[in-house]
Amino acid sequence: MSMSQTIIREARSADVAALVAIFAADELGGHGDTTAPEVFGD
């Protein structure tokens, strides 16, 4: 049986596109980091 390990490292500039995609696809996180007009109140 093989075990996978989680490796934590500092992000690199090459990681930015993947990180942006992760946050953009996150519907549950509630980051609030959007400029979409439908999220602003009246």
NUMI-383790 format. One record per residue (C-alpha): residue number from 1; z, y, x. Coordinates in nm, 4 decimals, m for minus. Layout:
N
{seq:NUM | zz:Z | yy:Y | xx:X}
...
This chain:
42
{seq:1 | zz:0.0000 | yy:0.0000 | xx:0.0000}
{seq:2 | zz:m0.0978 | yy:0.3368 | xx:0.1457}
{seq:3 | zz:0.0973 | yy:0.6539 | xx:0.0889}
{seq:4 | zz:m0.0535 | yy:0.9980 | xx:0.0879}
{seq:5 | zz:0.1307 | yy:1.2880 | xx:0.2413}
{seq:6 | zz:0.1423 | yy:1.6443 | xx:0.1245}
{seq:7 | zz:0.0686 | yy:1.8892 | xx:0.4015}
{seq:8 | zz:0.1711 | yy:2.2524 | xx:0.3636}
{seq:9 | zz:0.0103 | yy:2.5101 | xx:0.5900}
{seq:10 | zz:m0.0675 | yy:2.8784 | xx:0.5891}
{seq:11 | zz:m0.3793 | yy:2.9702 | xx:0.3979}
{seq:12 | zz:m0.6883 | yy:3.0596 | xx:0.5949}
{seq:13 | zz:m0.9615 | yy:3.3014 | xx:0.4956}
{seq:14 | zz:m1.1843 | yy:3.0004 | xx:0.4291}
{seq:15 | zz:m0.9362 | yy:2.8959 | xx:0.1558}
{seq:16 | zz:m0.9675 | yy:3.2163 | xx:m0.0485}
{seq:17 | zz:m1.2558 | yy:3.1069 | xx:m0.2745}
{seq:18 | zz:m1.0784 | yy:2.7829 | xx:m0.3698}
{seq:19 | zz:m0.7490 | yy:2.9635 | xx:m0.4335}
{seq:20 | zz:m0.9174 | yy:3.2224 | xx:m0.6547}
{seq:21 | zz:m1.0823 | yy:2.9431 | xx:m0.8533}
{seq:22 | zz:m0.7464 | yy:2.7681 | xx:m0.8995}
{seq:23 | zz:m0.5769 | yy:3.0831 | xx:m1.0300}
{seq:24 | zz:m0.8719 | yy:3.1788 | xx:m1.2486}
{seq:25 | zz:m0.8718 | yy:2.8367 | xx:m1.4147}
{seq:26 | zz:m0.4943 | yy:2.8430 | xx:m1.4751}
{seq:27 | zz:m0.4464 | yy:2.8974 | xx:m1.8478}
{seq:28 | zz:m0.0754 | yy:2.8124 | xx:m1.8492}
{seq:29 | zz:0.0563 | yy:2.9996 | xx:m1.5484}
{seq:30 | zz:0.0560 | yy:3.3402 | xx:m1.7110}
{seq:31 | zz:m0.0106 | yy:3.5235 | xx:m1.3886}
{seq:32 | zz:m0.1197 | yy:3.8367 | xx:m1.5691}
{seq:33 | zz:m0.3609 | yy:3.9106 | xx:m1.2897}
{seq:34 | zz:m0.6611 | yy:3.9859 | xx:m1.5025}
{seq:35 | zz:m0.8553 | yy:4.2888 | xx:m1.6069}
{seq:36 | zz:m0.9983 | yy:4.1213 | xx:m1.9170}
{seq:37 | zz:m0.9857 | yy:4.3750 | xx:m2.2035}
{seq:38 | zz:m0.8601 | yy:4.1155 | xx:m2.4557}
{seq:39 | zz:m0.5244 | yy:4.0841 | xx:m2.2765}
{seq:40 | zz:m0.4341 | yy:4.4508 | xx:m2.3117}
{seq:41 | zz:m0.2500 | yy:4.5827 | xx:m2.6137}
{seq:42 | zz:m0.3617 | yy:4.8745 | xx:m2.8243}
